[in-house]
């Protein structure tokens, strides 16, 4: 490990330091790309179809078990701990609001800090850099911030269990919506 940053070999065997230095935008972009490609590799290794897209609102198109509808996945990376709320446990904090203007169904949605919602993506891949683990969270309501106990991230690994649960919840919601039509 060089300095205080996290050293991770890149695809060519180099070990760049990817912790942001003084808010350096280039460092944040490297962290984001690393997280996106690592999650793509994990999903592919699990047998899912994966396309890295980096589009407005999402980063990955997931074909769960290579069948059915595509799911849009937005990758968020964090190393931030929020331990204000409890003396017994610490929480990982992700800010998931969107800072971009987006036109959806002809309606312009804009603004810094607008809540991420189901029009942006279906699933959030919450990557925790210090442990290199991911938790998949379904987007069922508008979200601005997500907090998960560090203990959950310690046991989540490549996120297979949370991905299966997220797909199940989203599928149930789609089935209920179909029943109402």
Secondary structure, DSSP 8 states (H G I E B T S, - for coil): --TTS-EEE-TTS-EEE-S-STT-HHHHHHHHHHHHHHHHHHHHHTT-EEEEEEETTEEEEEEGGG-SS-EEEEEEEE--EE-SS-SS--EEEEE--B-S-EEETTEEE--TTB-B-TTT-SEEEEEETTTTEEEEEE--S-BSEEEEEHHHHHHHTT-HHHHHHHHHHHHHHHHHHHHH-
